């Protein structure tokens, strides 16, 4: 259901009066309210979860899966000739796995908290959690790169 509802654009939900977006003049913050009962709220939550979390997660999973299958196919072809390349490919597969898990671990709780809370303090904490994903990606990439590990040993 979330993937299906992610196809529906937000402006269509606003046009159909399912969502109402209001801006407070004093605080300059926007607030989303639902025009109907809890079923519409559930549909919007599925839309948001699908659009913000599941759609990018499924796209990145598909891309990483094709990279891994290509690497495994290449590894089977060149197992006897290139022992060093096999080690590099295994490191690359582990790196892709850690990048994917990093995205899933830091974005899923943040999106669940964002959907179910109205506290401004928690929303700021969620932004910090989402930023950790961006900060950890380069560390994961450099940690699995053999060039950096050999340079650190020298």
MDAnalysis code that builds the backbone (N, CA, C; Angstrom):
import MDAnalysis as mda
import numpy as np

u = mda.Universe.empty(462, n_residues=154, atom_resindex=np.repeat(np.arange(154), 3), trajectory=True)
u.add_TopologyAttr("name", ["N", "CA", "C"] * 154)
u.add_TopologyAttr("resid", np.arange(1, 155))
u.add_TopologyAttr("resname", ["UNK", "UNK", "UNK", "UNK", "UNK", "UNK", "UNK", "UNK", "UNK", "UNK", "UNK", "UNK", "UNK", "UNK", "UNK", "UNK", "UNK", "UNK", "UNK", "UNK", "UNK", "UNK", "UNK", "UNK", "UNK", "UNK", "UNK", "UNK", "UNK", "UNK", "UNK", "UNK", "UNK", "UNK", "UNK", "UNK", "UNK", "UNK", "UNK", "UNK", "UNK", "UNK", "UNK", "UNK", "UNK", "UNK", "UNK", "UNK", "UNK", "UNK", "UNK", "UNK", "UNK", "UNK", "UNK", "UNK", "UNK", "UNK", "UNK", "UNK", "UNK", "UNK", "UNK", "UNK", "UNK", "UNK", "UNK", "UNK", "UNK", "UNK", "UNK", "UNK", "UNK", "UNK", "UNK", "UNK", "UNK", "UNK", "UNK", "UNK", "UNK", "UNK", "UNK", "UNK", "UNK", "UNK", "UNK", "UNK", "UNK", "UNK", "UNK", "UNK", "UNK", "UNK", "UNK", "UNK", "UNK", "UNK", "UNK", "UNK", "UNK", "UNK", "UNK", "UNK", "UNK", "UNK", "UNK", "UNK", "UNK", "UNK", "UNK", "UNK", "UNK", "UNK", "UNK", "UNK", "UNK", "UNK", "UNK", "UNK", "UNK", "UNK", "UNK", "UNK", "UNK", "UNK", "UNK", "UNK", "UNK", "UNK", "UNK", "UNK", "UNK", "UNK", "UNK", "UNK", "UNK", "UNK", "UNK", "UNK", "UNK", "UNK", "UNK", "UNK", "UNK", "UNK", "UNK", "UNK", "UNK", "UNK", "UNK", "UNK", "UNK", "UNK"])
u.atoms.positions = np.array([
    [0.808, -1.210, 0.000],
    [0.000, 0.000, 0.000],
    [0.850, 1.273, 0.000],
    [1.960, 1.343, 0.780],
    [2.740, 2.581, 0.762],
    [3.333, 2.907, -0.598],
    [3.773, 1.880, -1.338],
    [4.343, 2.153, -2.653],
    [3.258, 2.666, -3.590],
    [2.061, 2.113, -3.488],
    [0.959, 2.565, -4.341],
    [0.582, 4.004, -4.003],
    [0.505, 4.322, -2.722],
    [0.110, 5.676, -2.346],
    [1.220, 6.687, -2.577],
    [2.454, 6.241, -2.765],
    [3.514, 7.211, -3.033],
    [3.406, 7.779, -4.438],
    [2.623, 7.145, -5.292],
    [2.440, 7.649, -6.652],
    [1.566, 8.899, -6.647],
    [0.647, 8.979, -5.708],
    [-0.268, 10.120, -5.634],
    [0.496, 11.343, -5.144],
    [0.566, 12.416, -5.918],
    [1.284, 13.606, -5.464],
    [0.569, 14.305, -4.312],
    [1.344, 15.027, -3.538],
    [0.781, 15.716, -2.367],
    [-0.201, 16.803, -2.788],
    [0.074, 17.477, -3.895],
    [-0.843, 18.545, -4.310],
    [-2.215, 17.994, -4.676],
    [-2.279, 16.739, -5.131],
    [-3.567, 16.124, -5.415],
    [-4.346, 15.887, -4.124],
    [-3.639, 15.483, -3.067],
    [-4.291, 15.310, -1.770],
    [-4.803, 16.643, -1.239],
    [-4.059, 17.700, -1.487],
    [-4.493, 19.030, -1.054],
    [-5.662, 19.502, -1.918],
    [-5.589, 19.248, -3.217],
    [-6.651, 19.661, -4.130],
    [-7.976, 18.982, -3.795],
    [-7.922, 17.734, -3.379],
    [-9.132, 16.991, -3.019],
    [-9.593, 17.281, -1.593],
    [-8.967, 18.238, -0.947],
    [-9.283, 18.644, 0.428],
    [-9.103, 17.514, 1.435],
    [-8.200, 16.612, 1.149],
    [-7.863, 15.577, 2.123],
    [-6.876, 16.148, 3.130],
    [-5.955, 16.950, 2.645],
    [-4.976, 17.602, 3.515],
    [-5.200, 19.104, 3.505],
    [-4.951, 19.707, 4.629],
    [-4.972, 21.165, 4.714],
    [-3.654, 21.615, 5.313],
    [-3.012, 22.521, 4.639],
    [-1.753, 23.059, 5.138],
    [-1.997, 24.498, 5.548],
    [-1.721, 24.793, 6.806],
    [-1.884, 26.148, 7.321],
    [-0.551, 26.639, 7.851],
    [-0.353, 27.934, 7.737],
    [0.886, 28.540, 8.223],
    [0.536, 29.506, 9.346],
    [1.205, 29.331, 10.478],
    [0.999, 30.223, 11.609],
    [1.809, 31.495, 11.386],
    [1.164, 32.621, 11.534],
    [1.840, 33.890, 11.270],
    [2.877, 34.218, 12.332],
    [2.600, 33.880, 13.585],
    [3.520, 34.236, 14.670],
    [4.797, 33.400, 14.631],
    [4.668, 32.098, 14.435],
    [5.845, 31.222, 14.467],
    [6.396, 30.911, 13.084],
    [5.655, 31.228, 12.039],
    [6.051, 30.976, 10.653],
    [6.275, 29.479, 10.397],
    [5.491, 28.631, 11.075],
    [5.572, 27.192, 10.878],
    [4.328, 26.703, 10.151],
    [4.526, 25.694, 9.329],
    [3.407, 25.085, 8.616],
    [2.892, 23.894, 9.412],
    [1.590, 23.684, 9.325],
    [0.977, 22.554, 10.002],
    [0.053, 21.847, 9.028],
    [0.117, 20.529, 9.029],
    [-0.729, 19.724, 8.163],
    [-1.861, 19.160, 9.003],
    [-3.080, 19.335, 8.525],
    [-4.229, 18.752, 9.218],
    [-5.037, 17.946, 8.212],
    [-5.806, 17.007, 8.718],
    [-6.584, 16.123, 7.876],
    [-8.022, 16.606, 7.842],
    [-8.618, 16.551, 6.682],
    [-9.977, 17.050, 6.526],
    [-11.025, 16.033, 6.958],
    [-10.673, 14.773, 6.961],
    [-11.642, 13.726, 7.279],
    [-11.180, 12.939, 8.492],
    [-11.693, 11.730, 8.654],
    [-11.417, 10.909, 9.829],
    [-10.048, 10.258, 9.813],
    [-9.927, 9.260, 10.638],
    [-8.640, 8.607, 10.832],
    [-8.205, 7.790, 9.623],
    [-9.126, 7.380, 8.759],
    [-8.717, 6.628, 7.576],
    [-7.911, 7.501, 6.628],
    [-8.284, 8.754, 6.517],
    [-7.517, 9.668, 5.676],
    [-6.147, 9.918, 6.296],
    [-6.098, 10.019, 7.611],
    [-4.808, 10.187, 8.281],
    [-3.918, 8.975, 8.021],
    [-4.502, 7.792, 8.041],
    [-3.728, 6.579, 7.768],
    [-3.249, 6.544, 6.323],
    [-4.094, 6.986, 5.400],
    [-3.689, 7.032, 3.995],
    [-2.538, 8.012, 3.811],
    [-2.621, 9.165, 4.472],
    [-1.539, 10.137, 4.351],
    [-0.250, 9.602, 4.957],
    [-0.340, 8.913, 6.083],
    [0.866, 8.351, 6.691],
    [1.494, 7.303, 5.779],
    [0.665, 6.484, 5.142],
    [1.189, 5.505, 4.187],
    [1.810, 6.205, 2.987],
    [1.180, 7.274, 2.539],
    [1.732, 8.049, 1.425],
    [3.095, 8.620, 1.792],
    [3.165, 9.206, 2.976],
    [4.417, 9.835, 3.387],
    [5.502, 8.798, 3.625],
    [5.169, 7.706, 4.281],
    [6.144, 6.655, 4.524],
    [6.617, 6.051, 3.212],
    [5.698, 5.864, 2.271],
    [6.082, 5.313, 0.983],
    [6.899, 6.272, 0.156],
    [6.544, 7.532, 0.186],
    [7.210, 8.530, -0.643],
    [8.575, 8.914, -0.097],
    [8.696, 9.013, 1.211],
    [9.938, 9.514, 1.793],
    [10.890, 8.393, 2.177],
    [10.368, 7.238, 2.584],
    [11.259, 6.182, 3.049],
    [11.289, 4.967, 2.133],
    [10.152, 4.384, 1.842],
    [10.138, 3.113, 1.129],
    [10.527, 3.242, -0.339],
    [10.140, 4.306, -0.989],
    [10.502, 4.477, -2.397],
    [12.017, 4.638, -2.573],
    [12.681, 5.552, -1.838],
    [14.141, 5.621, -1.972],
    [14.840, 4.344, -1.506],
    [14.292, 3.711, -0.470],
    [14.888, 2.476, 0.024],
    [14.789, 1.370, -1.018],
    [13.649, 1.254, -1.678],
    [13.495, 0.208, -2.690],
    [14.346, 0.499, -3.925],
    [14.474, 1.757, -4.300],
    [15.329, 2.102, -5.443],
    [16.788, 1.816, -5.125],
    [17.246, 2.229, -3.941],
    [18.640, 1.963, -3.579],
    [18.879, 0.467, -3.412],
    [17.901, -0.267, -2.883],
    [18.046, -1.714, -2.755],
    [18.176, -2.364, -4.126],
    [17.365, -1.936, -5.082],
    [17.438, -2.499, -6.433],
    [18.787, -2.197, -7.082],
    [19.274, -0.972, -6.909],
    [20.576, -0.611, -7.486],
    [21.707, -1.406, -6.846],
    [21.702, -1.481, -5.518],
    [22.749, -2.228, -4.822],
    [22.666, -3.719, -5.140],
    [21.466, -4.234, -5.314],
    [21.304, -5.646, -5.637],
    [21.873, -5.958, -7.018],
    [21.656, -5.078, -7.987],
    [22.229, -5.313, -9.318],
    [23.751, -5.227, -9.282],
    [24.292, -4.302, -8.483],
    [25.750, -4.211, -8.348],
    [26.299, -5.490, -7.730],
    [25.646, -5.972, -6.674],
    [26.111, -7.197, -6.010],
    [26.024, -8.407, -6.931],
    [24.949, -8.532, -7.678],
    [24.829, -9.680, -8.584],
    [25.869, -9.619, -9.696],
    [26.154, -8.427, -10.188],
    [27.212, -8.298, -11.193],
    [28.569, -8.657, -10.611],
    [28.835, -8.225, -9.385],
    [30.109, -8.556, -8.750],
    [30.238, -10.051, -8.485],
    [29.164, -10.678, -8.059],
    [29.205, -12.123, -7.808],
    [29.390, -12.884, -9.115],
    [28.732, -12.428, -10.170],
    [28.901, -13.052, -11.481],
    [30.342, -12.915, -11.972],
    [30.925, -11.744, -11.776],
    [32.320, -11.536, -12.170],
    [33.258, -12.366, -11.302],
    [32.930, -12.506, -10.033],
    [33.775, -13.274, -9.124],
    [33.807, -14.743, -9.534],
    [32.697, -15.292, -9.949],
    [32.661, -16.682, -10.397],
    [33.479, -16.884, -11.665],
    [33.513, -15.871, -12.495],
    [34.226, -15.970, -13.758],
    [35.744, -15.911, -13.569],
    [36.200, -15.108, -12.602],
    [37.634, -14.885, -12.454],
    [38.176, -15.376, -11.109],
    [37.695, -16.472, -10.604],
    [38.125, -16.902, -9.269],
    [39.572, -17.364, -9.243],
    [40.036, -18.017, -10.259],
    [41.395, -18.559, -10.224],
    [42.457, -17.533, -10.587],
    [42.136, -16.584, -11.398],
    [43.166, -15.679, -11.909],
    [43.440, -14.490, -11.001],
    [42.448, -13.960, -10.373],
    [42.623, -12.698, -9.653],
    [42.196, -12.842, -8.197],
    [43.082, -13.291, -7.331],
    [42.748, -13.406, -5.909],
    [42.579, -12.034, -5.263],
    [43.376, -11.075, -5.668],
    [43.278, -9.733, -5.084],
    [41.957, -9.073, -5.466],
    [41.528, -9.249, -6.690],
    [40.267, -8.659, -7.125],
    [39.073, -9.270, -6.404],
    [39.174, -10.532, -6.037],
    [38.100, -11.168, -5.274],
    [37.978, -10.495, -3.915],
    [39.105, -10.220, -3.284],
    [39.093, -9.535, -1.983],
    [38.483, -8.135, -2.106],
    [38.816, -7.439, -3.168],
    [38.256, -6.099, -3.386],
    [36.749, -6.186, -3.616],
    [36.306, -7.169, -4.372],
    [34.871, -7.323, -4.622],
    [34.113, -7.663, -3.344],
    [34.697, -8.516, -2.508],
    [34.045, -8.843, -1.239],
    [33.950, -7.610, -0.352],
    [35.000, -6.791, -0.336],
    [34.944, -5.540, 0.424],
    [33.873, -4.607, -0.126],
    [33.737, -4.570, -1.438],
    [32.725, -3.712, -2.048],
    [31.317, -4.196, -1.715],
    [31.109, -5.496, -1.704],
    [29.797, -6.031, -1.334],
    [29.480, -5.694, 0.116],
    [30.459, -5.839, 1.015],
    [30.249, -5.460, 2.415],
    [29.974, -3.970, 2.559],
    [30.678, -3.163, 1.791],
    [30.472, -1.717, 1.830],
    [29.051, -1.369, 1.397],
    [28.572, -1.975, 0.339],
    [27.210, -1.725, -0.133],
    [26.195, -2.160, 0.917],
    [26.436, -3.299, 1.548],
    [25.532, -3.777, 2.593],
    [25.479, -2.803, 3.765],
    [26.633, -2.305, 4.195],
    [26.652, -1.355, 5.305],
    [26.007, -0.022, 4.936],
    [26.193, 0.435, 3.709],
    [25.539, 1.672, 3.281],
    [24.025, 1.518, 3.273],
    [23.554, 0.393, 2.799],
    [22.114, 0.141, 2.766],
    [21.546, 0.043, 4.178],
    [22.223, -0.676, 5.063],
    [21.763, -0.785, 6.447],
    [21.818, 0.559, 7.162],
    [22.824, 1.360, 6.851],
    [22.928, 2.698, 7.433],
    [21.710, 3.534, 7.064],
    [21.324, 3.480, 5.814],
    [20.139, 4.216, 5.371],
    [18.894, 3.721, 6.091],
    [18.735, 2.410, 6.165],
    [17.533, 1.847, 6.786],
    [17.476, 2.130, 8.281],
    [18.598, 2.030, 8.964],
    [18.604, 2.203, 10.423],
    [18.368, 3.649, 10.820],
    [18.937, 4.596, 10.095],
    [18.813, 5.986, 10.509],
    [17.580, 6.684, 9.956],
    [16.980, 6.181, 8.883],
    [15.813, 6.854, 8.331],
    [14.493, 6.274, 8.801],
    [14.406, 4.962, 9.020],
    [13.131, 4.375, 9.436],
    [12.661, 4.887, 10.791],
    [13.478, 4.864, 11.847],
    [12.990, 5.417, 13.118],
    [12.668, 6.905, 13.022],
    [13.448, 7.623, 12.248],
    [13.195, 9.057, 12.106],
    [11.849, 9.315, 11.448],
    [11.512, 8.544, 10.436],
    [10.226, 8.734, 9.770],
    [9.061, 8.308, 10.648],
    [9.226, 7.255, 11.415],
    [8.156, 6.828, 12.322],
    [7.917, 7.890, 13.388],
    [8.985, 8.442, 13.939],
    [8.839, 9.502, 14.948],
    [8.186, 10.732, 14.333],
    [8.582, 11.084, 13.120],
    [8.004, 12.253, 12.461],
    [6.510, 12.073, 12.214],
    [6.103, 10.875, 11.871],
    [4.691, 10.633, 11.589],
    [3.821, 10.678, 12.839],
    [4.343, 10.235, 13.956],
    [3.503, 10.083, 15.142],
    [3.693, 11.150, 16.206],
    [4.549, 12.106, 16.011],
    [4.764, 13.111, 17.051],
    [4.449, 14.500, 16.532],
    [4.114, 15.363, 17.452],
    [3.887, 16.765, 17.110],
    [4.830, 17.671, 17.884],
    [5.732, 17.078, 18.653],
    [6.661, 17.843, 19.473],
    [7.775, 18.421, 18.612],
    [8.035, 19.676, 18.770],
    [9.091, 20.350, 18.007],
    [10.471, 19.836, 18.414],
    [10.649, 19.530, 19.708],
    [11.932, 19.042, 20.191],
    [12.273, 17.692, 19.568],
    [11.297, 16.804, 19.469],
    [11.553, 15.506, 18.851],
    [11.827, 15.634, 17.361],
    [11.175, 16.573, 16.709],
    [11.424, 16.757, 15.280],
    [12.846, 17.261, 15.029],
    [13.369, 18.091, 15.939],
    [14.763, 18.517, 15.816],
    [15.711, 17.341, 16.020],
    [15.376, 16.464, 16.959],
    [16.186, 15.272, 17.191],
    [16.168, 14.360, 15.973],
    [15.039, 14.284, 15.317],
    [14.919, 13.464, 14.114],
    [15.819, 14.004, 13.011],
    [15.888, 15.307, 12.870],
    [16.760, 15.897, 11.851],
    [18.222, 15.541, 12.114],
    [18.612, 15.516, 13.389],
    [19.983, 15.119, 13.733],
    [20.208, 13.655, 13.364],
    [19.230, 12.811, 13.635],
    [19.347, 11.390, 13.302],
    [19.464, 11.189, 11.798],
    [18.690, 11.933, 11.029],
    [18.789, 11.834, 9.574],
    [20.145, 12.326, 9.082],
    [20.692, 13.322, 9.745],
    [21.997, 13.840, 9.347],
    [23.107, 12.834, 9.610],
    [22.929, 11.972, 10.604],
    [23.932, 10.946, 10.874],
    [24.105, 10.017, 9.685],
    [23.034, 9.774, 8.952],
    [23.126, 8.946, 7.755],
    [24.090, 9.571, 6.756],
    [23.975, 10.852, 6.560],
    [24.836, 11.548, 5.607],
    [26.276, 11.585, 6.103],
    [26.452, 11.730, 7.410],
    [27.798, 11.792, 7.964],
    [28.501, 10.440, 7.962],
    [27.761, 9.369, 8.140],
    [28.384, 8.053, 8.213],
    [28.704, 7.454, 6.849],
    [28.042, 7.895, 5.793],
    [28.307, 7.344, 4.463],
    [29.774, 7.476, 4.045],
    [30.395, 8.662, 4.142],
    [31.813, 8.741, 3.758],
    [32.719, 7.895, 4.650],
    [32.377, 7.773, 5.934],
    [33.194, 6.947, 6.825],
    [33.109, 5.475, 6.444],
    [31.934, 5.034, 6.058],
    [31.782, 3.645, 5.620],
    [32.554, 3.417, 4.323],
    [32.461, 4.359, 3.412],
    [33.152, 4.213, 2.129],
    [34.663, 4.179, 2.324],
    [35.202, 5.084, 3.128],
    [36.652, 5.093, 3.346],
    [37.106, 3.926, 4.211],
    [36.253, 3.447, 5.091],
    [36.631, 2.323, 5.939],
    [36.806, 1.030, 5.170],
    [36.061, 0.847, 4.105],
    [36.156, -0.375, 3.322],
    [37.074, -0.240, 2.111],
    [37.603, 0.927, 1.869],
    [38.477, 1.117, 0.719],
    [39.888, 0.657, 1.075],
    [40.452, -0.209, 0.267],
    [41.778, -0.755, 0.565],
    [42.876, 0.288, 0.407],
    [42.662, 1.286, -0.422],
    [43.689, 2.321, -0.577],
    [43.887, 3.104, 0.708],
    [42.796, 3.392, 1.416],
    [42.914, 4.131, 2.667],
    [43.528, 3.280, 3.768],
    [43.209, 1.991, 3.799],
    [43.775, 1.137, 4.847],
    [45.268, 0.912, 4.633],
    [45.717, 0.797, 3.379],
    [47.154, 0.645, 3.137],
    [47.897, 1.942, 3.401],
    [47.281, 3.072, 3.122],
    [47.918, 4.360, 3.415],
    [48.005, 4.590, 4.919],
    [47.032, 4.114, 5.670],
    [47.059, 4.273, 7.123],
    [48.116, 3.380, 7.756],
    [48.410, 2.231, 7.149],
    [49.427, 1.332, 7.687],
    [50.827, 1.861, 7.458],
    [51.036, 2.668, 6.451],
    [52.361, 3.231, 6.164],
    [52.612, 4.341, 7.100],
])
